[in-house]
Protein backbone atom coordinates (compact mmCIF):
# COMPACT_ATOMS: atom_id res chain seq x y z
CA UNK A 1 0.00 0.00 0.00
CA UNK A 2 2.83 2.40 0.80
CA UNK A 3 5.05 1.58 -2.19
CA UNK A 4 2.76 3.16 -4.79
CA UNK A 5 1.98 6.32 -2.80
CA UNK A 6 -1.68 6.41 -3.73
CA UNK A 7 -3.70 5.73 -0.54
CA UNK A 8 -7.40 6.31 -0.36
CA UNK A 9 -8.32 8.49 2.61
CA UNK A 10 -10.80 5.82 3.70
CA UNK A 11 -8.02 3.22 3.71
CA UNK A 12 -5.83 5.40 5.94
CA UNK A 13 -8.64 6.17 8.35
CA UNK A 14 -9.48 2.46 8.50
CA UNK A 15 -5.82 1.69 9.18
CA UNK A 16 -5.85 4.19 12.04
CA UNK A 17 -8.96 2.66 13.58
CA UNK A 18 -7.59 -0.84 13.29
CA UNK A 19 -4.07 -0.19 14.57
CA UNK A 20 -4.33 3.05 16.50
CA UNK A 21 -1.47 4.45 14.42
CA UNK A 22 -0.99 6.39 11.21
CA UNK A 23 0.53 4.51 8.25
CA UNK A 24 4.31 4.80 8.08
CA UNK A 25 5.63 8.11 6.64
CA UNK A 26 2.17 9.77 6.76
CA UNK A 27 1.95 13.08 8.62
CA UNK A 28 -1.13 13.82 10.70
CA UNK A 29 -1.56 17.21 9.04
CA UNK A 30 -1.95 15.62 5.60
CA UNK A 31 -4.64 13.13 6.58
CA UNK A 32 -8.36 13.77 6.78
CA UNK A 33 -10.30 11.12 8.67
CA UNK A 34 -13.87 10.37 7.69
CA UNK A 35 -16.77 8.84 9.58
CA UNK A 36 -16.41 5.14 10.43
CA UNK A 37 -17.48 2.72 7.75
CA UNK A 38 -20.89 1.10 8.31
CA UNK A 39 -20.75 -2.16 10.25
CA UNK A 40 -22.75 -5.30 9.77
CA UNK A 41 -24.95 -6.59 12.64
CA UNK A 42 -22.23 -8.93 13.91
CA UNK A 43 -19.72 -6.10 14.21
CA UNK A 44 -17.62 -6.71 11.11
CA UNK A 45 -16.93 -4.18 8.39
CA UNK A 46 -19.24 -4.19 5.41
CA UNK A 47 -16.15 -4.31 3.20
CA UNK A 48 -15.47 -7.85 4.45
CA UNK A 49 -18.91 -8.89 3.23
CA UNK A 50 -18.50 -7.14 -0.13
CA UNK A 51 -15.07 -8.65 -0.69
CA UNK A 52 -14.72 -11.96 1.19
CA UNK A 53 -11.44 -12.74 -0.60
CA UNK A 54 -9.71 -9.65 0.82
CA UNK A 55 -7.45 -9.88 3.86
CA UNK A 56 -10.24 -8.50 6.04
CA UNK A 57 -12.74 -10.92 4.54
CA UNK A 58 -10.46 -13.92 5.11
CA UNK A 59 -9.82 -12.89 8.69
CA UNK A 60 -13.54 -12.43 9.33
CA UNK A 61 -14.29 -15.88 7.93
CA UNK A 62 -11.57 -17.52 10.01
CA UNK A 63 -12.54 -15.71 13.20
CA UNK A 64 -16.12 -14.37 12.96
CA UNK A 65 -16.17 -13.31 16.62
CA UNK A 66 -13.04 -11.20 16.36
CA UNK A 67 -13.14 -7.50 17.13
CA UNK A 68 -12.61 -4.97 14.38
CA UNK A 69 -9.48 -3.72 16.15
CA UNK A 70 -7.79 -7.10 15.57
CA UNK A 71 -8.38 -7.14 11.81
CA UNK A 72 -5.44 -6.41 9.49
CA UNK A 73 -5.26 -3.21 7.39
CA UNK A 74 -7.21 -3.35 4.14
CA UNK A 75 -5.70 -2.99 0.68
CA UNK A 76 -7.35 -0.58 -1.76
CA UNK A 77 -11.11 -1.04 -1.61
CA UNK A 78 -12.86 -2.05 -4.77
CA UNK A 79 -14.14 0.70 -7.00
CA UNK A 80 -17.73 1.78 -6.42
CA UNK A 81 -20.18 2.20 -9.34
CA UNK A 82 -19.59 5.13 -11.67
CA UNK A 83 -20.92 8.52 -10.71
CA UNK A 84 -23.57 10.09 -12.90
CA UNK A 85 -24.59 13.57 -13.87
CA UNK A 86 -28.20 12.98 -12.82
CA UNK A 87 -29.07 10.80 -15.81
CA UNK A 88 -28.34 7.21 -14.83
CA UNK A 89 -27.09 6.28 -18.30
CA UNK A 90 -24.56 9.14 -18.61
CA UNK A 91 -21.49 8.75 -16.35
CA UNK A 92 -19.59 11.86 -15.26
CA UNK A 93 -15.84 11.26 -15.46
CA UNK A 94 -13.52 12.58 -12.75
CA UNK A 95 -10.13 13.99 -13.74
CA UNK A 96 -7.17 14.90 -11.54
CA UNK A 97 -4.88 17.60 -12.97
CA UNK A 98 -1.53 18.06 -11.22
CA UNK A 99 -0.09 21.51 -11.77
CA UNK A 100 -3.68 22.63 -12.29
CA UNK A 101 -2.97 26.28 -11.45
CA UNK A 102 -0.15 26.59 -13.97
CA UNK A 103 -0.18 27.98 -17.49
CA UNK A 104 -1.12 24.81 -19.36
CA UNK A 105 -2.64 22.95 -16.41
CA UNK A 106 -5.27 25.63 -15.87
CA UNK A 107 -6.22 25.57 -19.56
CA UNK A 108 -6.56 21.79 -19.28
CA UNK A 109 -8.89 22.24 -16.29
CA UNK A 110 -11.09 24.63 -18.28
CA UNK A 111 -11.17 22.26 -21.24
CA UNK A 112 -12.24 19.30 -19.09
CA UNK A 113 -14.93 21.24 -17.24
CA UNK A 114 -16.36 22.38 -20.56
CA UNK A 115 -16.64 18.71 -21.54
CA UNK A 116 -18.53 17.62 -18.46
CA UNK A 117 -15.72 16.33 -16.28
CA UNK A 118 -15.53 16.75 -12.54
CA UNK A 119 -12.02 18.15 -12.01
CA UNK A 120 -9.70 17.99 -9.02
CA UNK A 121 -6.71 20.31 -9.49
CA UNK A 122 -3.56 19.94 -7.37
CA UNK A 123 -0.88 22.63 -7.19
CA UNK A 124 1.57 24.05 -4.64
CA UNK A 125 1.82 27.49 -6.32
CA UNK A 126 5.60 27.33 -6.83
CA UNK A 127 5.09 28.41 -10.44
CA UNK A 128 1.28 28.32 -10.66
CA UNK A 129 -0.98 31.12 -9.48
CA UNK A 130 -4.45 31.55 -8.01
CA UNK A 131 -5.26 34.03 -10.77
CA UNK A 132 -5.29 31.18 -13.30
CA UNK A 133 -8.16 29.38 -11.53
CA UNK A 134 -10.01 32.06 -9.52
CA UNK A 135 -12.71 32.24 -12.21
CA UNK A 136 -13.68 28.69 -11.20
CA UNK A 137 -14.71 29.63 -7.69
CA UNK A 138 -18.18 28.31 -6.94
CA UNK A 139 -18.12 25.77 -9.77
CA UNK A 140 -19.60 22.60 -8.23
CA UNK A 141 -17.57 20.40 -10.58
CA UNK A 142 -14.22 21.91 -9.57
CA UNK A 143 -12.16 21.13 -6.49
CA UNK A 144 -8.71 22.49 -5.66
CA UNK A 145 -6.10 20.95 -3.36
CA UNK A 146 -2.99 22.93 -2.45
CA UNK A 147 -0.28 20.31 -2.17
CA UNK A 148 3.17 19.36 -3.42
CA UNK A 149 2.69 16.35 -5.70
CA UNK A 150 5.94 14.82 -4.47
CA UNK A 151 4.04 14.03 -1.26
CA UNK A 152 1.40 11.32 -0.81
CA UNK A 153 -1.78 11.94 -2.80
CA UNK A 154 -4.90 11.17 -0.77
CA UNK A 155 -8.20 11.18 -2.62
CA UNK A 156 -11.43 9.62 -1.42
CA UNK A 157 -13.12 10.02 -4.79
CA UNK A 158 -13.02 7.65 -7.71
CA UNK A 159 -10.77 8.91 -10.50
CA UNK A 160 -11.00 8.15 -14.21
CA UNK A 161 -8.09 10.22 -15.57
CA UNK A 162 -4.85 11.60 -14.12
CA UNK A 163 -3.27 14.43 -16.13
CA UNK A 164 0.27 15.03 -14.81
CA UNK A 165 1.21 18.62 -15.70
CA UNK A 166 3.13 19.53 -12.54
CA UNK A 167 6.69 20.75 -13.18
CA UNK A 168 8.69 23.95 -13.51
CA UNK A 169 8.88 24.40 -17.26
CA UNK A 170 10.88 27.55 -18.01
CA UNK A 171 14.65 28.10 -17.94
CA UNK A 172 14.31 30.67 -15.14
CA UNK A 173 12.37 28.20 -12.99
CA UNK A 174 14.44 25.10 -13.41
CA UNK A 175 17.74 26.99 -13.15
CA UNK A 176 16.55 28.44 -9.82
CA UNK A 177 14.87 25.22 -8.67
CA UNK A 178 16.99 22.35 -10.03
CA UNK A 179 16.37 19.92 -7.16
CA UNK A 180 12.63 20.65 -7.02
CA UNK A 181 12.51 20.11 -10.80
CA UNK A 182 14.18 16.71 -10.48
CA UNK A 183 11.92 15.75 -7.58
CA UNK A 184 8.65 16.57 -9.34
CA UNK A 185 9.79 14.68 -12.44
CA UNK A 186 10.72 11.61 -10.39
CA UNK A 187 8.87 11.51 -7.05
CA UNK A 188 5.93 13.55 -8.34
CA UNK A 189 5.49 11.28 -11.35
CA UNK A 190 5.76 8.23 -9.07
CA UNK A 191 3.01 9.56 -6.80
CA UNK A 192 0.76 10.46 -9.73
CA UNK A 193 1.26 7.04 -11.32
CA UNK A 194 0.56 5.39 -7.97
CA UNK A 195 -2.69 7.33 -7.75
CA UNK A 196 -3.68 6.22 -11.25
CA UNK A 197 -2.79 2.61 -10.45
CA UNK A 198 -4.78 2.55 -7.21
CA UNK A 199 -7.85 4.11 -8.82
CA UNK A 200 -7.71 2.14 -12.05
CA UNK A 201 -7.39 5.46 -13.90
CA UNK A 202 -5.78 6.33 -17.21
CA UNK A 203 -2.60 8.42 -16.85
CA UNK A 204 -1.09 11.08 -19.10
CA UNK A 205 2.42 12.49 -18.70
CA UNK A 206 3.16 15.91 -20.14
CA UNK A 207 6.72 15.48 -21.29
CA UNK A 208 8.69 17.93 -23.39
CA UNK A 209 10.71 18.46 -26.52
CA UNK A 210 13.64 18.99 -24.13
CA UNK A 211 14.04 15.20 -24.01
CA UNK A 212 15.66 15.63 -27.44
CA UNK A 213 18.23 18.07 -26.00
CA UNK A 214 20.19 19.93 -28.69
CA UNK A 215 19.02 17.62 -31.48
CA UNK A 216 21.22 16.25 -34.23
CA UNK A 217 18.12 15.11 -36.16
CA UNK A 218 15.75 17.64 -37.70
CA UNK A 219 12.79 17.73 -37.44
CA UNK A 220 12.54 15.62 -34.30
CA UNK A 221 10.58 12.37 -34.56
CA UNK A 222 9.37 10.41 -31.55
CA UNK A 223 11.83 7.57 -32.19
CA UNK A 224 14.83 9.93 -31.90
CA UNK A 225 16.67 9.31 -28.60
CA UNK A 226 18.08 12.82 -28.26
CA UNK A 227 21.36 14.59 -27.60
CA UNK A 228 21.29 15.70 -23.96
CA UNK A 229 24.00 17.03 -21.66
CA UNK A 230 23.05 15.21 -18.46
CA UNK A 231 25.24 17.40 -16.21
CA UNK A 232 24.64 20.79 -17.84
CA UNK A 233 22.48 23.55 -16.34
CA UNK A 234 19.44 22.37 -18.30
CA UNK A 235 20.03 18.72 -17.42
CA UNK A 236 17.78 18.84 -14.35
CA UNK A 237 14.73 19.49 -16.53
CA UNK A 238 15.74 17.30 -19.47
CA UNK A 239 16.60 14.30 -17.31
CA UNK A 240 13.59 14.69 -15.01
CA UNK A 241 11.32 14.33 -18.03
CA UNK A 242 13.32 11.47 -19.53
CA UNK A 243 13.10 9.62 -16.22
CA UNK A 244 9.38 10.40 -16.00
CA UNK A 245 8.86 8.84 -19.44
CA UNK A 246 10.80 5.71 -18.43
CA UNK A 247 8.79 5.39 -15.21
CA UNK A 248 5.52 5.85 -17.10
CA UNK A 249 6.40 3.06 -19.52
CA UNK A 250 7.45 0.84 -16.59
CA UNK A 251 4.01 1.25 -15.02
CA UNK A 252 2.43 0.37 -18.34
CA UNK A 253 4.50 -2.80 -18.73
CA UNK A 254 4.62 -4.01 -15.14
CA UNK A 255 1.30 -2.80 -13.69
CA UNK A 256 -0.76 -2.51 -16.89
CA UNK A 257 -1.67 1.09 -16.10
CA UNK A 258 -3.11 2.76 -19.19
CA UNK A 259 -0.57 5.49 -19.93
CA UNK A 260 -0.10 8.25 -22.48
CA UNK A 261 2.96 10.45 -23.11
CA UNK A 262 2.86 13.81 -24.89
CA UNK A 263 6.04 15.66 -25.83
CA UNK A 264 5.19 19.35 -25.83
CA UNK A 265 7.04 21.79 -28.06
CA UNK A 266 7.06 25.57 -27.58
CA UNK A 267 3.58 26.70 -26.59
CA UNK A 268 2.28 30.18 -25.87
CA UNK A 269 -0.89 31.98 -24.89
CA UNK A 270 -2.66 33.80 -22.05
CA UNK A 271 -1.68 32.90 -18.44
CA UNK A 272 2.02 32.69 -19.14
CA UNK A 273 4.04 34.56 -16.52
CA UNK A 274 5.72 37.80 -17.54
CA UNK A 275 9.04 36.86 -15.96
CA UNK A 276 9.23 33.14 -16.66
CA UNK A 277 12.15 33.54 -19.06
CA UNK A 278 10.59 31.91 -22.11
CA UNK A 279 10.91 33.71 -25.39
CA UNK A 280 7.24 34.63 -25.95
CA UNK A 281 6.61 36.47 -22.64
CA UNK A 282 10.13 37.90 -22.72
CA UNK A 283 9.78 39.45 -26.18
CA UNK A 284 6.19 40.64 -25.64
CA UNK A 285 6.83 42.23 -22.24
CA UNK A 286 9.95 43.96 -23.54
CA UNK A 287 8.11 45.23 -26.63
CA UNK A 288 5.08 46.52 -24.68
CA UNK A 289 7.39 48.49 -22.40
CA UNK A 290 9.54 49.71 -25.31
CA UNK A 291 12.59 48.01 -23.81
CA UNK A 292 15.28 46.38 -25.96
CA UNK A 293 14.28 42.94 -27.21
CA UNK A 294 17.03 40.54 -26.19
CA UNK A 295 17.89 37.93 -28.81
CA UNK A 296 20.42 35.31 -27.75
CA UNK A 297 23.23 34.40 -30.12
CA UNK A 298 22.91 35.71 -33.67
CA UNK A 299 19.20 34.95 -33.81
CA UNK A 300 19.47 32.16 -36.36
CA UNK A 301 18.42 29.41 -33.92
CA UNK A 302 14.90 28.21 -34.71
CA UNK A 303 11.72 27.46 -32.79
CA UNK A 304 8.11 26.69 -33.64
CA UNK A 305 5.19 28.10 -31.68
CA UNK A 306 1.89 26.38 -30.93
CA UNK A 307 -1.07 28.24 -29.43
CA UNK A 308 -2.29 26.84 -26.11
CA UNK A 309 -5.81 25.89 -27.25
CA UNK A 310 -4.39 23.80 -30.11
CA UNK A 311 -2.06 22.02 -27.72
CA UNK A 312 -4.78 21.28 -25.15
CA UNK A 313 -7.00 19.89 -27.90
CA UNK A 314 -4.19 17.53 -28.93
CA UNK A 315 -3.53 16.43 -25.36
CA UNK A 316 -7.20 15.65 -24.82
CA UNK A 317 -7.31 13.63 -28.05
CA UNK A 318 -4.24 11.67 -26.99
CA UNK A 319 -5.69 10.80 -23.57
CA UNK A 320 -8.88 9.55 -25.20
CA UNK A 321 -6.97 7.55 -27.82
CA UNK A 322 -5.57 4.03 -27.54
CA UNK A 323 -1.93 4.98 -28.11
CA UNK A 324 0.68 4.57 -25.36
CA UNK A 325 3.73 5.56 -27.41
CA UNK A 326 5.03 9.16 -27.08
CA UNK A 327 3.43 11.73 -29.37
CA UNK A 328 4.91 15.10 -30.38
CA UNK A 329 2.54 18.06 -30.18
CA UNK A 330 3.56 21.43 -31.55
CA UNK A 331 3.32 23.65 -34.58
CA UNK A 332 5.62 22.43 -37.36
CA UNK A 333 5.99 25.95 -38.79
CA UNK A 334 9.58 26.91 -37.96
CA UNK A 335 11.12 30.39 -37.73
CA UNK A 336 14.32 31.97 -36.47
CA UNK A 337 14.42 33.95 -33.25
CA UNK A 338 15.25 37.08 -35.24
CA UNK A 339 12.16 36.57 -37.41
CA UNK A 340 10.05 36.03 -34.32
CA UNK A 341 11.35 39.21 -32.67
CA UNK A 342 10.33 41.19 -35.77
CA UNK A 343 6.87 39.59 -35.67
CA UNK A 344 6.47 40.77 -32.07
CA UNK A 345 7.56 44.31 -32.97
CA UNK A 346 5.01 44.38 -35.79
CA UNK A 347 2.19 42.95 -33.67
CA UNK A 348 2.76 45.35 -30.76
CA UNK A 349 3.69 48.46 -32.73
CA UNK A 350 6.65 48.80 -30.38
CA UNK A 351 9.60 51.17 -30.76
CA UNK A 352 11.95 48.64 -29.15
CA UNK A 353 15.34 47.87 -30.66
CA UNK A 354 16.71 44.36 -31.03
CA UNK A 355 19.91 43.64 -29.10
CA UNK A 356 22.01 40.48 -29.12
CA UNK A 357 23.32 38.61 -26.08
CA UNK A 358 25.54 35.51 -25.75
CA UNK A 359 23.80 32.20 -26.36
CA UNK A 360 23.15 30.29 -23.10
CA UNK A 361 24.89 26.97 -22.55
CA UNK A 362 23.19 23.97 -24.21
CA UNK A 363 20.52 26.16 -25.82
CA UNK A 364 19.13 24.11 -28.75
CA UNK A 365 20.01 25.41 -32.20
CA UNK A 366 16.95 23.89 -33.89
CA UNK A 367 13.59 22.78 -32.57
CA UNK A 368 10.67 21.66 -34.76
CA UNK A 369 8.30 18.75 -34.20
CA UNK A 370 7.56 16.01 -36.64
CA UNK A 371 3.81 15.58 -36.05
CA UNK A 372 2.92 12.69 -38.36
CA UNK A 373 1.82 10.56 -35.39
CA UNK A 374 -0.49 13.30 -34.14
CA UNK A 375 -1.97 13.77 -37.58
CA UNK A 376 -2.42 10.05 -38.21
CA UNK A 377 -3.37 8.78 -34.75
CA UNK A 378 -5.24 11.77 -33.34
CA UNK A 379 -6.49 13.51 -36.52
CA UNK A 380 -4.94 16.65 -35.03
CA UNK A 381 -3.60 19.78 -36.67
CA UNK A 382 -2.71 23.16 -35.16
CA UNK A 383 -5.38 25.61 -36.29
CA UNK A 384 -4.49 28.96 -34.72
CA UNK A 385 -2.17 31.00 -36.94
CA UNK A 386 0.66 32.91 -35.24
CA UNK A 387 -0.79 36.41 -35.84
CA UNK A 388 -4.12 35.33 -34.36
CA UNK A 389 -2.53 33.69 -31.32
CA UNK A 390 -0.19 36.62 -30.72
CA UNK A 391 -3.13 39.03 -30.76
CA UNK A 392 -4.84 37.40 -27.77
CA UNK A 393 -1.53 36.78 -25.98
CA UNK A 394 -0.41 40.39 -26.37
CA UNK A 395 -3.80 41.61 -25.11
CA UNK A 396 -3.36 39.44 -22.01
CA UNK A 397 0.15 40.76 -21.31
CA UNK A 398 -0.90 44.35 -22.00
CA UNK A 399 -3.53 43.99 -19.27
CA UNK A 400 -0.99 42.46 -16.89
CA UNK A 401 1.55 45.22 -17.41
CA UNK A 402 -1.02 48.01 -17.01
CA UNK A 403 -2.05 46.85 -13.53
C-alpha positions in Angstrom: 0.0 0.0 0.0 2.8 2.4 0.8 5.1 1.6 -2.2 2.8 3.2 -4.8 2.0 6.3 -2.8 -1.7 6.4 -3.7 -3.7 5.7 -0.5 -7.4 6.3 -0.4 -8.3 8.5 2.6 -10.8 5.8 3.7 -8.0 3.2 3.7 -5.8 5.4 5.9 -8.6 6.2 8.3 -9.5 2.5 8.5 -5.8 1.7 9.2 -5.9 4.2 12.0 -9.0 2.7 13.6 -7.6 -0.8 13.3 -4.1 -0.2 14.6 -4.3 3.1 16.5 -1.5 4.4 14.4 -1.0 6.4 11.2 0.5 4.5 8.3 4.3 4.8 8.1 5.6 8.1 6.6 2.2 9.8 6.8 2.0 13.1 8.6 -1.1 13.8 10.7 -1.6 17.2 9.0 -1.9 15.6 5.6 -4.6 13.1 6.6 -8.4 13.8 6.8 -10.3 11.1 8.7 -13.9 10.4 7.7 -16.8 8.8 9.6 -16.4 5.1 10.4 -17.5 2.7 7.7 -20.9 1.1 8.3 -20.8 -2.2 10.3 -22.8 -5.3 9.8 -24.9 -6.6 12.6 -22.2 -8.9 13.9 -19.7 -6.1 14.2 -17.6 -6.7 11.1 -16.9 -4.2 8.4 -19.2 -4.2 5.4 -16.1 -4.3 3.2 -15.5 -7.8 4.5 -18.9 -8.9 3.2 -18.5 -7.1 -0.1 -15.1 -8.7 -0.7 -14.7 -12.0 1.2 -11.4 -12.7 -0.6 -9.7 -9.6 0.8 -7.4 -9.9 3.9 -10.2 -8.5 6.0 -12.7 -10.9 4.5 -10.5 -13.9 5.1 -9.8 -12.9 8.7 -13.5 -12.4 9.3 -14.3 -15.9 7.9 -11.6 -17.5 10.0 -12.5 -15.7 13.2 -16.1 -14.4 13.0 -16.2 -13.3 16.6 -13.0 -11.2 16.4 -13.1 -7.5 17.1 -12.6 -5.0 14.4 -9.5 -3.7 16.1 -7.8 -7.1 15.6 -8.4 -7.1 11.8 -5.4 -6.4 9.5 -5.3 -3.2 7.4 -7.2 -3.3 4.1 -5.7 -3.0 0.7 -7.4 -0.6 -1.8 -11.1 -1.0 -1.6 -12.9 -2.1 -4.8 -14.1 0.7 -7.0 -17.7 1.8 -6.4 -20.2 2.2 -9.3 -19.6 5.1 -11.7 -20.9 8.5 -10.7 -23.6 10.1 -12.9 -24.6 13.6 -13.9 -28.2 13.0 -12.8 -29.1 10.8 -15.8 -28.3 7.2 -14.8 -27.1 6.3 -18.3 -24.6 9.1 -18.6 -21.5 8.8 -16.3 -19.6 11.9 -15.3 -15.8 11.3 -15.5 -13.5 12.6 -12.7 -10.1 14.0 -13.7 -7.2 14.9 -11.5 -4.9 17.6 -13.0 -1.5 18.1 -11.2 -0.1 21.5 -11.8 -3.7 22.6 -12.3 -3.0 26.3 -11.5 -0.1 26.6 -14.0 -0.2 28.0 -17.5 -1.1 24.8 -19.4 -2.6 22.9 -16.4 -5.3 25.6 -15.9 -6.2 25.6 -19.6 -6.6 21.8 -19.3 -8.9 22.2 -16.3 -11.1 24.6 -18.3 -11.2 22.3 -21.2 -12.2 19.3 -19.1 -14.9 21.2 -17.2 -16.4 22.4 -20.6 -16.6 18.7 -21.5 -18.5 17.6 -18.5 -15.7 16.3 -16.3 -15.5 16.8 -12.5 -12.0 18.2 -12.0 -9.7 18.0 -9.0 -6.7 20.3 -9.5 -3.6 19.9 -7.4 -0.9 22.6 -7.2 1.6 24.0 -4.6 1.8 27.5 -6.3 5.6 27.3 -6.8 5.1 28.4 -10.4 1.3 28.3 -10.7 -1.0 31.1 -9.5 -4.4 31.5 -8.0 -5.3 34.0 -10.8 -5.3 31.2 -13.3 -8.2 29.4 -11.5 -10.0 32.1 -9.5 -12.7 32.2 -12.2 -13.7 28.7 -11.2 -14.7 29.6 -7.7 -18.2 28.3 -6.9 -18.1 25.8 -9.8 -19.6 22.6 -8.2 -17.6 20.4 -10.6 -14.2 21.9 -9.6 -12.2 21.1 -6.5 -8.7 22.5 -5.7 -6.1 20.9 -3.4 -3.0 22.9 -2.5 -0.3 20.3 -2.2 3.2 19.4 -3.4 2.7 16.4 -5.7 5.9 14.8 -4.5 4.0 14.0 -1.3 1.4 11.3 -0.8 -1.8 11.9 -2.8 -4.9 11.2 -0.8 -8.2 11.2 -2.6 -11.4 9.6 -1.4 -13.1 10.0 -4.8 -13.0 7.7 -7.7 -10.8 8.9 -10.5 -11.0 8.1 -14.2 -8.1 10.2 -15.6 -4.8 11.6 -14.1 -3.3 14.4 -16.1 0.3 15.0 -14.8 1.2 18.6 -15.7 3.1 19.5 -12.5 6.7 20.7 -13.2 8.7 23.9 -13.5 8.9 24.4 -17.3 10.9 27.6 -18.0 14.7 28.1 -17.9 14.3 30.7 -15.1 12.4 28.2 -13.0 14.4 25.1 -13.4 17.7 27.0 -13.1 16.6 28.4 -9.8 14.9 25.2 -8.7 17.0 22.3 -10.0 16.4 19.9 -7.2 12.6 20.7 -7.0 12.5 20.1 -10.8 14.2 16.7 -10.5 11.9 15.8 -7.6 8.7 16.6 -9.3 9.8 14.7 -12.4 10.7 11.6 -10.4 8.9 11.5 -7.1 5.9 13.5 -8.3 5.5 11.3 -11.3 5.8 8.2 -9.1 3.0 9.6 -6.8 0.8 10.5 -9.7 1.3 7.0 -11.3 0.6 5.4 -8.0 -2.7 7.3 -7.7 -3.7 6.2 -11.2 -2.8 2.6 -10.5 -4.8 2.5 -7.2 -7.9 4.1 -8.8 -7.7 2.1 -12.1 -7.4 5.5 -13.9 -5.8 6.3 -17.2 -2.6 8.4 -16.8 -1.1 11.1 -19.1 2.4 12.5 -18.7 3.2 15.9 -20.1 6.7 15.5 -21.3 8.7 17.9 -23.4 10.7 18.5 -26.5 13.6 19.0 -24.1 14.0 15.2 -24.0 15.7 15.6 -27.4 18.2 18.1 -26.0 20.2 19.9 -28.7 19.0 17.6 -31.5 21.2 16.3 -34.2 18.1 15.1 -36.2 15.8 17.6 -37.7 12.8 17.7 -37.4 12.5 15.6 -34.3 10.6 12.4 -34.6 9.4 10.4 -31.6 11.8 7.6 -32.2 14.8 9.9 -31.9 16.7 9.3 -28.6 18.1 12.8 -28.3 21.4 14.6 -27.6 21.3 15.7 -24.0 24.0 17.0 -21.7 23.0 15.2 -18.5 25.2 17.4 -16.2 24.6 20.8 -17.8 22.5 23.6 -16.3 19.4 22.4 -18.3 20.0 18.7 -17.4 17.8 18.8 -14.4 14.7 19.5 -16.5 15.7 17.3 -19.5 16.6 14.3 -17.3 13.6 14.7 -15.0 11.3 14.3 -18.0 13.3 11.5 -19.5 13.1 9.6 -16.2 9.4 10.4 -16.0 8.9 8.8 -19.4 10.8 5.7 -18.4 8.8 5.4 -15.2 5.5 5.8 -17.1 6.4 3.1 -19.5 7.5 0.8 -16.6 4.0 1.2 -15.0 2.4 0.4 -18.3 4.5 -2.8 -18.7 4.6 -4.0 -15.1 1.3 -2.8 -13.7 -0.8 -2.5 -16.9 -1.7 1.1 -16.1 -3.1 2.8 -19.2 -0.6 5.5 -19.9 -0.1 8.3 -22.5 3.0 10.5 -23.1 2.9 13.8 -24.9 6.0 15.7 -25.8 5.2 19.3 -25.8 7.0 21.8 -28.1 7.1 25.6 -27.6 3.6 26.7 -26.6 2.3 30.2 -25.9 -0.9 32.0 -24.9 -2.7 33.8 -22.0 -1.7 32.9 -18.4 2.0 32.7 -19.1 4.0 34.6 -16.5 5.7 37.8 -17.5 9.0 36.9 -16.0 9.2 33.1 -16.7 12.2 33.5 -19.1 10.6 31.9 -22.1 10.9 33.7 -25.4 7.2 34.6 -25.9 6.6 36.5 -22.6 10.1 37.9 -22.7 9.8 39.4 -26.2 6.2 40.6 -25.6 6.8 42.2 -22.2 9.9 44.0 -23.5 8.1 45.2 -26.6 5.1 46.5 -24.7 7.4 48.5 -22.4 9.5 49.7 -25.3 12.6 48.0 -23.8 15.3 46.4 -26.0 14.3 42.9 -27.2 17.0 40.5 -26.2 17.9 37.9 -28.8 20.4 35.3 -27.7 23.2 34.4 -30.1 22.9 35.7 -33.7 19.2 35.0 -33.8 19.5 32.2 -36.4 18.4 29.4 -33.9 14.9 28.2 -34.7 11.7 27.5 -32.8 8.1 26.7 -33.6 5.2 28.1 -31.7 1.9 26.4 -30.9 -1.1 28.2 -29.4 -2.3 26.8 -26.1 -5.8 25.9 -27.3 -4.4 23.8 -30.1 -2.1 22.0 -27.7 -4.8 21.3 -25.1 -7.0 19.9 -27.9 -4.2 17.5 -28.9 -3.5 16.4 -25.4 -7.2 15.6 -24.8 -7.3 13.6 -28.0 -4.2 11.7 -27.0 -5.7 10.8 -23.6 -8.9 9.5 -25.2 -7.0 7.5 -27.8 -5.6 4.0 -27.5 -1.9 5.0 -28.1 0.7 4.6 -25.4 3.7 5.6 -27.4 5.0 9.2 -27.1 3.4 11.7 -29.4 4.9 15.1 -30.4 2.5 18.1 -30.2 3.6 21.4 -31.5 3.3 23.7 -34.6 5.6 22.4 -37.4 6.0 26.0 -38.8 9.6 26.9 -38.0 11.1 30.4 -37.7 14.3 32.0 -36.5 14.4 33.9 -33.3 15.2 37.1 -35.2 12.2 36.6 -37.4 10.0 36.0 -34.3 11.3 39.2 -32.7 10.3 41.2 -35.8 6.9 39.6 -35.7 6.5 40.8 -32.1 7.6 44.3 -33.0 5.0 44.4 -35.8 2.2 42.9 -33.7 2.8 45.3 -30.8 3.7 48.5 -32.7 6.7 48.8 -30.4 9.6 51.2 -30.8 12.0 48.6 -29.1 15.3 47.9 -30.7 16.7 44.4 -31.0 19.9 43.6 -29.1 22.0 40.5 -29.1 23.3 38.6 -26.1 25.5 35.5 -25.8 23.8 32.2 -26.4 23.1 30.3 -23.1 24.9 27.0 -22.5 23.2 24.0 -24.2 20.5 26.2 -25.8 19.1 24.1 -28.8 20.0 25.4 -32.2 16.9 23.9 -33.9 13.6 22.8 -32.6 10.7 21.7 -34.8 8.3 18.8 -34.2 7.6 16.0 -36.6 3.8 15.6 -36.1 2.9 12.7 -38.4 1.8 10.6 -35.4 -0.5 13.3 -34.1 -2.0 13.8 -37.6 -2.4 10.1 -38.2 -3.4 8.8 -34.7 -5.2 11.8 -33.3 -6.5 13.5 -36.5 -4.9 16.6 -35.0 -3.6 19.8 -36.7 -2.7 23.2 -35.2 -5.4 25.6 -36.3 -4.5 29.0 -34.7 -2.2 31.0 -36.9 0.7 32.9 -35.2 -0.8 36.4 -35.8 -4.1 35.3 -34.4 -2.5 33.7 -31.3 -0.2 36.6 -30.7 -3.1 39.0 -30.8 -4.8 37.4 -27.8 -1.5 36.8 -26.0 -0.4 40.4 -26.4 -3.8 41.6 -25.1 -3.4 39.4 -22.0 0.1 40.8 -21.3 -0.9 44.3 -22.0 -3.5 44.0 -19.3 -1.0 42.5 -16.9 1.6 45.2 -17.4 -1.0 48.0 -17.0 -2.0 46.8 -13.5 
